[in-house]
Amino acid sequence: MMTQAIFHLSFPVRSLVAAKDFYCQLLGATLGRDNGEWADILLFGHQITLHERPSEVLSAEARGVRHFGAILPWEQWQALGLTLVEQGCSFVMQPTIAHPGTENEQGKILLCDPSDNLIEIKAYRNASAAIGRGLGA
């Protein structure tokens, strides 16, 4: 029985094996259902479905601003950033803190999976101030 709603996102990858390895080994996701052509990955409490469809993967240039991401608690974001650096991750943007000491202080990491799907992982010191009312700090 589910106790809370979760977000689901589905997209193509060039290699299902490489994508599963990236999300599970590097980002700490858990593998769900897997039929060899697609797999569910549980990432940061949400579900992504990876479909092995190389012809549908966009190049970085064609992708434009399309990306997905997660907003993590500050301590979890810091720990993940440290782990990614220690593992020699290739970043689009290394763990970076913007607006330090202000109510808009935020951490940001940008990286691509093996199919060049762009992932943004953020954290806010004060989420309500930074991105809107109704969110916890």
Protein Blocks (a to p, Z undefined) as FASTA:
>chain_A
ZZbdcdddddddfblklmmmmmmmmnopacdddehjaccddeehiacdddddfklpccfk
lnmmaccdddddfklmmmmmmmmmmnopacfbdcddehehiakbccddddddfkopacdd
dddfblmlmnoghiaZZ
